[in-house]
Amino acid sequence: MTTIHPLASEDAAFVAAMRQATSAHKGEPLGPEARPMFDAMMAATPTAAGVRIEPATVGGVAGFWLRPDKALPTARLLHLHGGGYSLGSAQAAIGLASQIASRVGADTFVPDYRLAPEHPFPAAIDDVVAAYRGLVGEGAERIVVTGESAGGGLALSLLSIVASEKAKGTLQPSGAAVMSPWLDLTLTGSTFETRADADPIFTKTVFQAFAGAYLNGADAADPKASPLFGPLEGLPPIRIDVGDDEILLDDAIRYADRAQAAGTEVALSIWTGMPHVFQSSIGQLVAAEQSVDAIAAFLAQHLR
């Protein structure tokens, strides 16, 4: 099912101002030196009230627990941050993750998976799988997964990996919700061209650099790196939110089409005029509030 959300009149001025502010920096390379800037930008998302933050290690992976005041017992949420596999951190993602955690009402672990180029593929997905197994080992009975951008790709790679272990009795996630996911590191999506001008932040060159640093010579079509090419049968329900102006739009559309053809329940929401991971602007964009509310309702439904 695909839903197209129109641009809210209240958001038009903010989006226009954001475009003006980012225009001079569009397409700038984003290597490890950009980590402080990227973290500061993501950390600007306000932390939800009533969420306790605790440093922790799960499955051998360091990160943070976000614990809402009223949490469902034995239910867990695993949130995976974005940043092109080279940027981002669990601490910087606390604001956005807490907004989801508080609405879902589930204790949430945000892992600090290893970053490229210091730790190339498959370090990030290996850490995510380890964190998931750690949650299971600690007694979680129901788990949902969220992620944005590269974290969305990690989330959907995780689903396919865990689904392949179903015969072994591995606990399967109850659902997943991803925001602006990067799902194809071969960069063959049509919207790298058709949304090249519309995307206010990114160019194909930026993603080529991210992919090169992360893959370090590995096959870009490996399903652990590009879940678009992985087995999509037997997956739990998935929600995908993406901006209509993103060069990654086609990643979301192709994944939704292929997953639905494989029998997976997928709800695709396309938001007119919205940029990459617009949910981080919650409190400033009506669309961000609406999207996060809908994501949380979707996850809570499947957790219960």
N, C-alpha and C positions, 0 to 999 in steps of 0.2 A: 504494500500500500504506500503510495506517495502523496504527500500533502505539500502544497505550495502556500507559503505564508506571505501575504503582501507586506510591503514596507509600511510600518506604522507611521502616521504623520508626525507623531512625537519624536520619532527617531531620525527623521530626515536631516535636521540641522546638525545633530551630533555626528552622523555618518559623513556629511559634507565637510565638517571641520576636521574630522579624523583623516579624510582623504587629503585635505590640504596640508595637514601636518606631516603626513608620511610620504608625500609625493617626492620630496627632495632625497629621500633615503630608499626609495623603492629599488629592490634588486641589489642592495649592498651586500657583500659577502659577510657571512655570519659564522666565523670560526670560533674556537675556544676563547679568544680574546673578548668575544661578545657576551660571555656568560654573566658577568655582573650586570650589564645593561638588561639582558633578557630576564634575569631573575627579578630585578627591580620592577620591570614592567608587569610580570605575572604576580608579584607580591602585592601589587596595588589593588588586587581584587580583595574586597573586605572579607574578613573572617566572620562566619556566621555566629550569632550569639548562642550561648549555651553549649558550645563545643569545647571539650577539654583536649589539649594537645599534649601528647606524650612521646618523647623519643623512644624508639624501640628497634628491635631486630626480629624479623620473622623469616624463617627458612634460611637463616644466614645472611639475609639482606637487611641493611640498616634502612631506617625510614622513620615515619611518624604514625602513631595512632591518633585518629580524630574520633573522640567519643562524645556523641550527643547526650544530653541529659537523659532523654528517654530513648533507649535503644532496644531493638528487637533481640531477645536472647538467642544465642547460637547463630545469628545471621551476621554476615560480614560483607563489606564492600571493599574491593581492591581497586584503587584509582592509580592510573598510570599517566604521568605528566608528559607533555610534549617538548619539542625543542630540536627536531631534526636529528635525534640520536646523538647530537653533539652539545646541546644546550639544555638548560632546565635543571630543576632539582626538586626533591620532595618538599623541602621547606618553602620554596617559592610557590608551589602548587597548593599550599594549605588553604588559601582563601577560596579558590574555586572548588576544591574537593570538599571543604567544609560546608559550602552552600548546598552541595548535593547531599552530603552526609546528614545534615540537619533535617532536610526535607524527607529523606528516605527513612531516617530513624534507625541507622545501622552504624555500628562501630566500623571505621574505615581505616585501612592501612594504605599508606602512600610510600612505596619503596623508592630508594635512591639507587635505581639501577645504574650500572656502569655506563660511561659515556665514551664515544669515539672522539678523536682518533686514538686516544690512549688505549681504549678497550673496544676494538672493532667487533663486528658481527662474528659469532652469535652471542656476545656477552650480554647485551641488553635483554634479549628474549630468554636466555638461560636464567638470568636473575629474576625475571618476571615469573617464569615457571617455578623456580625455587620458592618465591614468595607465596605463590598460590598453594603449592604443596605444604608450605609452612602453616598457612591458615587452616588447611585440612587437618594437619597433624596436631594443631592446637585445639581441635574440637569443633571447628565451624561445620554446621550442618547445611547451611544454605549460603551461597556466595554469588554476588553479582559483580560485574566488572565494568569500570568506566575508564575512558581515556580520551585525551585530545591530541590531535595532529599525529605525530609519531607514536604517542601513547595510545591513540586509537588503533594504529596498525598493530602495536604490540598486543592490545586487548583481543583483537580478532585473530591474530596468530595463536594466541593462547587458547582460544576456543577450539581451533582446529586440532591443536596438539593434544588437549585434554580429551576431545571427542575420540581421537584415535586410541585412547586408553580405556574407552568405555568397557571393553570386554574384560579388562583387568579389575573392574569394579571401582575405578577412580571416580570420586565425587565430581559430578558435572556442574558447571555454573548454572544458576537459575535464569540468568539473562545478562545482557550487556547493552550498554549505551555509549556510543562514541560520537565525538564532536570533531568535525573537519578532519576525518581520518586520512592519513597517508598510507595507501594500501598497495601501491604499485611502484616499486623502486626502479622498474624499467622505464618509467616516465613516458608511457605511451598514451596517456589519457588525452582525449581530444581537446579538453578545456585548457590544456597548457597553451594552446593557440587561440581558441575561441574566447577565453577569458583573460588573455594576456594583458589587454588594456584595462579591463574592468577591475582586476585584482589590485587593490590599493597598496599591497605590501610586497608580494612575492613575484619572482620571475622563475622561469624554468631553470635558469642558470644557478639560482640559489639552491634549488633542490638537487641539481646535478652535483653540486659541491657537497651537500649533506650526504647524498647517496655514496659518493666516492669515498668520503672519510669513514663512513660506517661499514661499507662492504669490504673495503681494503682488498679488492680483487675477487671477492666471492660472487657467486651468480646472483644477479639482481632478481631473477625469477624464482629463486628458492622460496618456497611457501613460508618458511620461517621468517623471511625478510619481507616478502610481498604476499600477504594473506589472500589477495585477489586470486592468486593461482593455486591456493591450497584446497584441500577437500572441504566442501561446504555442506555435506550431508550430516544430519544428526546434530546440528548446532542448536543451542537454546534460542529463545526469542531475542532479536536484536533491534535496537533503535539507532538510527543514524541521523544526526543533525548537521547540516552543512549550509554555508552561504552560497547564494546563487552567483555571486561575483568572484568566487574562488577558482584559482587554476586547478585546485584539487577536486572540483565538483564532480568530474567524470569518474574519479576513483570511487566515490560514494555511489553514484548511479550504477556503474558496472557491477560493483560488489552486491548491491541490493538485487539487481536483476539475476545474477548468477546464484546467489544464495536462495532466492525465492524459487528459482528453477530446480534447485536441489531439495526443495521441500522445507526450507527454513523460514520461519515467520520473521519478516523484516518490515519495520515501519520507517520509511524515509521521509524526513522533513527538510524541505528546501526553503531557505529564508531569503526573500527578495532583498537585495541591497546590502546584505550582511557580509562582513569580511571574515577572515580566518579566526576561528575560536572566539567568536563575538560574545560567547557566554562569559568570558572573563570581564566584560564590561557591565556585569550585573550591578544594578544601582544607578546606571547611566542610560542603559538601553532597555526599552520596554521588551524588545525581542529577546534580550538576554534573560530577563525575568521569566518570560513565557516559556522559553526553551528549557531553562533549568527546572521550572515547575513541572513541565511535561516529562522531562527525563526522570525526575524523582518519582512521579506518579507511576511511570512505566516500571521502574525498578522495584518500587514498593509492591506493586501488584504481583510481580513475579516472585518476590521474596516471600510473600504471604501465601 
